[in-house]
């Protein structure tokens, strides 16, 4: 996984520098690294499994479309005036782009061990060196179009004795938490993408721990915090870099290129870079989701569209994912709430049986109570939970409300086929004196996968 500073992280750092003291940036980064390490240490990365598939695919699709929009914007802003788009030799640009894109996709079919993008760079450098650069746009021209003047901000170093408690509470602590949150969420999403592209299983908690240590060191070195970069990681994987050593090689290659090989890189045609990024767009976008769009449930379709749109519009993708999880959770809660079923059955003239099916929790509270006819029920009431489960305090409160109604009517309420955890909830609540619990060897028992099982698998 390739790491670097994303837009969200960059905006957080810029906010600290502009609105507060510049030297408060690095303590915030160090504290963010500490929080991120703690997230991995306490194994909180497992909660990334709560991200639904529709939210994940919406995030990737939104990121892919955002990448495509940036490519189109870079082409547009490459010229001083839109009319130059027609004055320039677009045919040569299109040919270079098509050949580059073809090389990226065709070469791996015959030479799987040779990175196609590396070959593309070598071919582009040799072609420009041999035939000149009169008909193509060089990277230097691309850089010249986006030159900006930076303010003179001087960082004198980290000082831990200079900031006050108020500055720590108002600036360092909240921004440190923000850095840890965005870095962890986006990195874990990047791990999910790597798992899908490589068919392997990454360890998200380990990534959080190691990246937290790296961000702590970055703060001490007066550097910016890093997170998992989805675009760069996708390029790395498409180039054949599926091992851990590939990220180390990428870091050294970046350093060597910046220090010594920038003149060579500056002659690579812009169309080549455009083809590389366009290949990333093709690889990341969920084309299968578009093909089977009409077969996806409506709730997932709406969630996917909302997350994709917000990913394009907002600067904070981690918040978009969190918002998507909330939408999916609310939809899931509502669907399970309306699916609770109660089937009445008359046993004899003094006994009535209610068979419950579904999940009894906060959202199904009212639906559950509406199924009972307390006024007309006989003296003995049996509620069978063989195909149901009580999962929270609201479910217990629903039983309590029902038992109060039957108690006021001098009726006896009996619960049977409760699972072990449901019995535990009732026995530790105030309604245990209102109902009779029936123990039976056939009572259901639910088990979940524990962290120990997952750790042994990983």
C-alpha positions as CSV (number, residue, x, y, z in Angstrom):
1,X,0.0,0.0,0.0
2,X,1.4,3.4,-1.0
3,X,1.0,6.2,1.5
4,X,0.9,10.0,1.2
5,X,-1.1,13.0,2.3
6,X,-4.6,13.2,0.9
7,X,-6.8,16.2,0.3
8,X,-8.5,15.8,3.7
9,X,-5.2,15.6,5.6
10,X,-3.8,18.6,3.6
11,X,-6.9,20.7,4.4
12,X,-6.5,19.9,8.1
13,X,-2.9,20.9,8.1
14,X,-3.6,24.1,6.2
15,X,-6.4,25.0,8.6
16,X,-4.0,24.7,11.6
17,X,-1.3,26.8,9.9
18,X,-3.6,29.6,8.7
19,X,-5.9,29.9,11.7
20,X,-3.5,29.0,14.5
21,X,0.2,29.0,15.2
22,X,2.2,27.2,12.6
23,X,4.3,25.3,15.1
24,X,1.1,23.7,16.6
25,X,0.9,21.6,13.4
26,X,3.6,19.1,14.3
27,X,2.4,18.4,17.8
28,X,-1.0,17.8,16.3
29,X,0.5,15.3,13.8
30,X,2.4,13.5,16.5
31,X,-0.8,13.2,18.6
32,X,-2.7,12.0,15.6
33,X,-0.1,9.3,15.1
34,X,-0.4,8.3,18.7
35,X,-4.2,8.0,18.4
36,X,-3.9,6.1,15.2
37,X,-1.5,3.7,16.8
38,X,-3.9,3.2,19.7
39,X,-6.7,2.5,17.1
40,X,-4.6,-0.4,15.8
41,X,-3.4,-1.5,19.2
42,X,-7.0,-1.9,20.6
43,X,-8.0,-3.5,17.3
44,X,-10.7,-1.0,16.4
45,X,-9.9,-1.4,12.8
46,X,-12.2,-4.4,12.8
47,X,-15.2,-2.0,12.6
48,X,-14.3,-1.3,9.0
49,X,-16.3,-4.5,8.4
50,X,-19.4,-2.5,9.2
51,X,-18.9,-0.6,5.9
52,X,-21.6,-2.1,3.5
53,X,-20.7,-3.1,0.0
54,X,-22.8,-0.4,-1.5
55,X,-21.0,2.3,0.5
56,X,-17.6,0.9,-0.4
57,X,-18.5,0.6,-4.1
58,X,-20.0,4.1,-4.0
59,X,-16.8,5.5,-2.5
60,X,-14.6,3.8,-5.2
61,X,-16.9,5.0,-8.0
62,X,-17.0,8.5,-6.6
63,X,-13.2,8.5,-6.3
64,X,-12.9,7.2,-9.9
65,X,-15.2,9.8,-11.3
66,X,-13.3,12.5,-9.3
67,X,-10.1,11.3,-10.8
68,X,-11.6,11.5,-14.3
69,X,-12.8,15.0,-13.6
70,X,-9.4,16.1,-12.5
71,X,-7.9,14.6,-15.7
72,X,-10.4,16.6,-17.8
73,X,-9.7,19.7,-15.8
74,X,-5.9,19.3,-16.2
75,X,-6.4,19.1,-20.0
76,X,-8.6,22.2,-20.0
77,X,-6.2,24.3,-17.8
78,X,-3.2,23.2,-19.8
79,X,-4.0,25.9,-22.3
80,X,-4.3,29.6,-21.7
81,X,-7.6,29.8,-23.6
82,X,-10.2,27.2,-24.6
83,X,-9.7,28.1,-28.3
84,X,-6.1,26.7,-28.1
85,X,-7.6,23.2,-27.7
86,X,-8.5,23.3,-31.4
87,X,-5.4,25.1,-32.5
88,X,-3.2,22.4,-30.9
89,X,-2.3,19.2,-32.7
90,X,-4.8,17.0,-30.9
91,X,-4.3,14.1,-33.3
92,X,-0.7,13.6,-32.0
93,X,-1.9,13.8,-28.5
94,X,-4.7,11.3,-29.1
95,X,-2.2,8.9,-30.8
96,X,0.2,9.1,-27.9
97,X,-2.6,8.6,-25.4
98,X,-4.0,5.6,-27.3
99,X,-0.6,3.9,-27.7
100,X,0.2,4.5,-24.0
101,X,-3.1,3.1,-22.8
102,X,-2.8,0.1,-25.1
103,X,0.7,-0.7,-23.8
104,X,-0.6,-0.5,-20.2
105,X,-3.3,-3.1,-20.8
106,X,-1.7,-5.4,-23.5
107,X,1.8,-5.9,-22.1
108,X,0.7,-7.7,-18.8
109,X,-1.1,-10.3,-20.9
110,X,2.2,-11.5,-22.3
111,X,4.8,-10.4,-19.7
112,X,3.2,-10.6,-16.3
113,X,6.5,-10.0,-14.4
114,X,7.4,-6.7,-16.3
115,X,5.6,-3.6,-15.0
116,X,3.8,-2.1,-18.0
117,X,3.9,1.5,-16.6
118,X,7.7,1.3,-16.1
119,X,8.1,0.1,-19.6
120,X,5.8,3.0,-20.8
121,X,8.0,5.5,-19.0
122,X,11.2,4.1,-20.6
123,X,9.6,4.0,-24.1
124,X,8.4,7.6,-23.7
125,X,11.7,8.9,-22.5
126,X,13.6,7.2,-25.4
127,X,11.0,8.3,-28.0
128,X,11.2,12.0,-26.9
129,X,15.0,11.8,-26.7
130,X,15.3,10.3,-30.2
131,X,12.5,12.1,-32.1
132,X,12.3,15.4,-30.1
133,X,9.4,17.0,-28.3
134,X,8.0,19.3,-30.9
135,X,4.7,17.6,-31.2
136,X,3.9,16.6,-27.7
137,X,3.3,18.4,-24.4
138,X,6.1,17.9,-21.9
139,X,5.6,17.5,-18.2
140,X,7.5,20.7,-17.7
141,X,4.8,22.6,-19.6
142,X,2.2,20.9,-17.4
143,X,4.0,22.1,-14.3
144,X,4.4,25.6,-15.6
145,X,0.7,25.9,-16.0
146,X,0.1,25.2,-12.3
147,X,2.8,27.2,-10.7
148,X,1.7,29.0,-7.5
149,X,3.5,31.3,-5.2
150,X,3.8,30.0,-1.6
151,X,3.8,32.2,1.4
152,X,6.9,32.5,3.5
153,X,5.9,30.3,6.4
154,X,8.9,29.3,8.6
155,X,8.8,26.4,11.0
156,X,11.3,27.0,13.7
157,X,10.8,23.5,15.2
158,X,8.6,21.6,17.6
159,X,8.2,23.1,21.0
160,X,6.4,21.2,23.7
161,X,6.9,23.9,26.4
162,X,5.5,26.7,24.3
163,X,1.8,25.8,23.9
164,X,-0.6,26.3,26.7
165,X,-3.3,23.9,28.0
166,X,-5.9,25.9,26.2
167,X,-4.0,25.5,22.9
168,X,-3.7,21.8,23.5
169,X,-7.4,21.4,24.2
170,X,-8.6,23.8,21.4
171,X,-6.1,22.9,18.7
172,X,-3.8,20.0,19.2
173,X,-6.3,17.5,20.7
174,X,-9.2,18.0,18.3
175,X,-7.0,18.2,15.2
176,X,-5.0,15.2,16.3
177,X,-8.2,13.2,16.6
178,X,-9.3,14.4,13.1
179,X,-5.9,13.3,11.6
180,X,-6.2,9.9,13.3
181,X,-9.8,9.5,12.2
182,X,-9.3,10.4,8.5
183,X,-5.9,8.5,8.3
184,X,-7.4,5.4,9.8
185,X,-10.6,5.3,7.8
186,X,-9.1,6.1,4.4
187,X,-6.2,3.7,5.0
188,X,-8.6,0.9,6.0
189,X,-10.6,1.6,2.8
190,X,-7.4,1.3,0.9
191,X,-6.7,-2.0,2.6
192,X,-10.2,-3.2,1.4
193,X,-9.4,-2.1,-2.1
194,X,-6.0,-4.0,-2.0
195,X,-7.8,-7.1,-0.8
196,X,-10.2,-7.0,-3.7
197,X,-7.5,-6.4,-6.3
198,X,-5.1,-9.0,-5.0
199,X,-7.4,-11.6,-3.7
200,X,-5.6,-11.6,-0.3
201,X,-6.5,-10.5,3.1
202,X,-4.8,-7.5,4.7
203,X,-4.6,-6.8,8.5
204,X,-6.1,-3.4,9.0
205,X,-5.1,-3.1,12.7
206,X,-1.5,-3.7,11.8
207,X,-1.7,-1.1,9.1
208,X,-3.0,1.4,11.7
209,X,-0.3,0.6,14.2
210,X,2.6,0.9,11.7
211,X,1.2,4.0,10.0
212,X,0.6,5.6,13.4
213,X,4.3,5.1,14.2
214,X,5.2,6.5,10.8
215,X,3.1,9.6,11.4
216,X,4.6,10.1,14.9
217,X,8.1,10.1,13.2
218,X,6.8,12.4,10.5
219,X,5.7,14.9,13.1
220,X,9.2,14.9,14.7
221,X,10.8,15.2,11.3
222,X,8.5,18.2,10.5
223,X,6.8,16.3,7.8
224,X,3.1,15.8,6.8
225,X,1.1,12.8,8.0
226,X,0.4,10.1,5.5
227,X,-2.6,7.8,4.7
228,X,-3.2,5.0,2.3
229,X,-3.4,6.5,-1.2
230,X,-6.0,4.7,-3.3
231,X,-4.9,6.0,-6.7
232,X,-1.2,5.4,-6.1
233,X,-1.8,2.0,-4.6
234,X,-4.0,1.0,-7.6
235,X,-1.2,2.1,-10.0
236,X,1.3,0.1,-7.9
237,X,-0.8,-3.1,-8.0
238,X,-1.5,-2.7,-11.7
239,X,2.2,-2.5,-12.2
240,X,2.7,-5.8,-10.5
241,X,3.6,-4.5,-7.1
242,X,1.7,-6.9,-4.8
243,X,4.3,-7.5,-2.2
244,X,5.3,-5.3,0.8
245,X,8.7,-4.6,-0.8
246,X,7.0,-2.7,-3.6
247,X,6.0,0.1,-1.3
248,X,9.6,0.5,-0.1
249,X,10.8,0.5,-3.7
250,X,8.2,3.1,-4.6
251,X,9.4,5.4,-1.7
252,X,13.1,5.1,-2.8
253,X,12.2,5.6,-6.4
254,X,10.3,8.8,-5.5
255,X,13.2,10.1,-3.6
256,X,15.7,9.3,-6.3
257,X,13.5,10.7,-9.0
258,X,13.0,14.0,-7.1
259,X,16.7,14.3,-6.4
260,X,18.3,13.1,-9.5
261,X,15.9,12.1,-12.3
262,X,13.6,15.0,-12.5
263,X,15.1,16.2,-15.8
264,X,14.2,12.9,-17.4
265,X,10.8,12.9,-15.9
266,X,10.1,16.4,-17.2
267,X,10.4,15.3,-20.8
268,X,7.7,12.6,-20.5
269,X,4.7,13.7,-22.6
270,X,1.6,14.7,-20.6
271,X,-0.5,12.2,-22.6
272,X,1.5,9.4,-21.0
273,X,0.5,10.6,-17.5
274,X,-3.0,11.0,-18.7
275,X,-3.1,7.4,-20.0
276,X,-1.7,6.1,-16.7
277,X,-4.4,7.9,-14.6
278,X,-7.1,6.9,-17.0
279,X,-6.1,3.3,-16.6
280,X,-6.5,3.8,-12.9
281,X,-10.0,5.1,-13.5
282,X,-10.9,2.1,-15.6
283,X,-9.5,-0.3,-13.0
284,X,-11.2,1.3,-10.0
285,X,-14.6,2.0,-11.4
286,X,-17.2,-0.7,-10.7
287,X,-18.3,-1.5,-14.2
288,X,-20.1,-4.6,-13.0
289,X,-22.3,-2.4,-10.8
290,X,-23.3,-0.4,-13.8
291,X,-24.0,-3.6,-15.8
292,X,-26.3,-5.1,-13.1
293,X,-27.6,-1.7,-11.9
294,X,-31.2,-2.7,-12.5
295,X,-30.8,-5.9,-10.4
296,X,-29.4,-4.2,-7.3
297,X,-31.9,-3.5,-4.5
298,X,-33.3,0.0,-4.5
299,X,-31.8,0.8,-1.1
300,X,-28.3,-0.2,-2.2
301,X,-28.7,1.8,-5.4
302,X,-29.7,4.9,-3.6
303,X,-26.9,4.5,-1.0
304,X,-24.4,4.0,-3.8
305,X,-25.5,7.1,-5.7
306,X,-25.5,9.2,-2.6
307,X,-22.0,8.1,-1.5
308,X,-20.6,8.5,-5.0
309,X,-22.0,12.0,-5.3
310,X,-20.8,13.1,-1.9
311,X,-17.4,11.7,-2.6
312,X,-17.1,13.9,-5.6
313,X,-18.5,17.0,-3.9
314,X,-16.8,16.9,-0.5
315,X,-13.2,17.1,0.6
316,X,-13.6,14.6,3.4
317,X,-14.2,11.1,2.0
318,X,-14.0,9.5,5.5
319,X,-17.0,11.5,6.6
320,X,-18.8,10.4,3.4
321,X,-18.2,6.8,4.3
322,X,-19.4,7.3,7.8
323,X,-22.5,9.0,6.5
324,X,-23.1,6.1,4.1
325,X,-22.8,3.6,7.0
326,X,-25.4,5.6,9.0
327,X,-27.8,5.6,6.0
328,X,-27.3,1.8,5.5
329,X,-27.7,1.2,9.3
330,X,-31.0,3.1,9.4
331,X,-32.4,1.4,6.3
332,X,-31.3,-2.0,7.7
333,X,-33.0,-1.2,11.1
334,X,-36.2,-0.1,9.4
335,X,-36.4,-3.2,7.2
336,X,-35.8,-5.5,10.2
337,X,-38.4,-3.5,12.2
338,X,-41.2,-4.0,9.7
339,X,-40.3,-7.6,9.2
340,X,-41.2,-8.7,12.7
341,X,-44.1,-11.1,12.7
342,X,-46.4,-12.3,15.4
343,X,-48.7,-15.3,14.7
344,X,-51.5,-15.8,17.3
345,X,-52.8,-19.3,17.9
346,X,-55.5,-20.4,20.3
347,X,-54.5,-23.4,22.4
348,X,-57.7,-23.7,24.5
349,X,-60.3,-21.4,25.9
350,X,-57.9,-20.2,28.7
351,X,-54.6,-20.2,26.8
352,X,-53.3,-18.3,23.7
353,X,-50.0,-18.7,22.0
354,X,-48.1,-16.0,20.1
355,X,-45.3,-17.2,17.8
356,X,-42.8,-14.4,17.2
357,X,-40.5,-14.2,14.2
358,X,-37.9,-11.6,13.7
359,X,-35.7,-9.3,15.7
360,X,-37.1,-7.4,18.7
361,X,-35.1,-4.2,19.1
362,X,-35.5,-0.4,19.3
363,X,-36.9,0.0,15.8
364,X,-39.5,-2.9,16.1
365,X,-40.8,-1.7,19.5
366,X,-44.1,-0.3,18.3
367,X,-44.6,-3.0,15.5
368,X,-44.3,-5.7,18.1
369,X,-46.7,-4.2,20.6
370,X,-49.3,-3.6,17.9
371,X,-49.6,-7.3,17.3
372,X,-51.1,-8.2,20.6
373,X,-54.8,-8.0,21.5
374,X,-54.5,-7.6,25.3
375,X,-58.1,-6.7,26.0
376,X,-59.6,-9.8,24.4
377,X,-56.8,-12.3,25.3
378,X,-57.5,-15.1,27.8
379,X,-55.9,-15.5,31.2
380,X,-52.8,-17.5,30.1
381,X,-50.5,-16.1,27.5
382,X,-47.5,-17.8,26.0
383,X,-45.0,-16.0,23.7
384,X,-42.7,-18.3,21.8
385,X,-39.4,-16.7,20.7
386,X,-38.1,-19.8,18.9
387,X,-37.7,-17.8,15.6
388,X,-37.1,-14.5,17.3
389,X,-34.4,-12.7,19.3
390,X,-34.3,-9.9,21.8
391,X,-31.2,-7.8,21.2
392,X,-31.3,-4.6,23.2
393,X,-32.9,-2.7,26.1
394,X,-35.8,-1.5,23.9
395,X,-36.8,-5.1,23.3
396,X,-36.8,-5.7,27.0
397,X,-38.8,-2.6,27.5
398,X,-41.4,-3.9,24.9
399,X,-41.7,-7.1,27.0
400,X,-42.0,-5.0,30.1
401,X,-44.8,-2.8,28.7
402,X,-46.6,-5.9,27.5
403,X,-46.3,-7.7,30.9
404,X,-47.6,-4.6,32.7
405,X,-50.7,-4.6,30.5
406,X,-51.3,-8.3,31.1
407,X,-50.5,-7.9,34.9
408,X,-53.2,-5.2,35.2
409,X,-55.6,-7.6,33.6
410,X,-54.7,-10.4,36.0
411,X,-53.3,-12.5,33.1
412,X,-50.2,-14.7,33.3
413,X,-47.4,-14.1,30.7
414,X,-45.0,-16.9,29.9
415,X,-42.0,-16.7,27.7
416,X,-40.4,-19.7,26.1
417,X,-37.7,-20.7,23.7
418,X,-35.6,-17.6,24.5
419,X,-31.9,-17.6,23.6
420,X,-29.3,-17.5,26.3
421,X,-28.4,-13.9,25.7
422,X,-32.1,-12.9,25.7
423,X,-32.7,-14.7,29.1
424,X,-29.6,-12.9,30.4
425,X,-31.1,-9.5,29.5
426,X,-34.5,-10.3,31.1
427,X,-33.0,-11.8,34.3
428,X,-31.0,-8.6,34.8
429,X,-33.9,-6.3,34.2
430,X,-37.0,-5.3,36.3
431,X,-39.5,-7.5,34.4
432,X,-38.2,-10.8,35.8
433,X,-41.0,-10.7,38.4
434,X,-43.7,-10.0,35.8
435,X,-43.1,-13.0,33.5
436,X,-42.3,-16.7,33.7
437,X,-39.3,-18.0,31.8
438,X,-39.6,-21.5,30.4
439,X,-36.3,-23.3,30.1
440,X,-36.1,-26.0,27.4
441,X,-33.1,-27.9,25.9
442,X,-34.3,-26.8,22.5
443,X,-33.8,-23.1,23.3
444,X,-31.8,-21.5,20.5
445,X,-28.3,-20.3,21.1
446,X,-26.5,-17.8,18.9
447,X,-22.8,-17.5,18.5
448,X,-20.6,-14.9,16.8
449,X,-17.1,-14.9,15.5
450,X,-14.8,-13.5,18.2
451,X,-11.7,-11.5,17.8
452,X,-9.5,-14.5,18.8
453,X,-10.9,-16.5,15.9
454,X,-10.3,-13.7,13.4
455,X,-6.7,-13.2,14.8
456,X,-6.0,-16.9,14.4
457,X,-7.3,-16.7,10.8
458,X,-5.2,-13.6,10.0
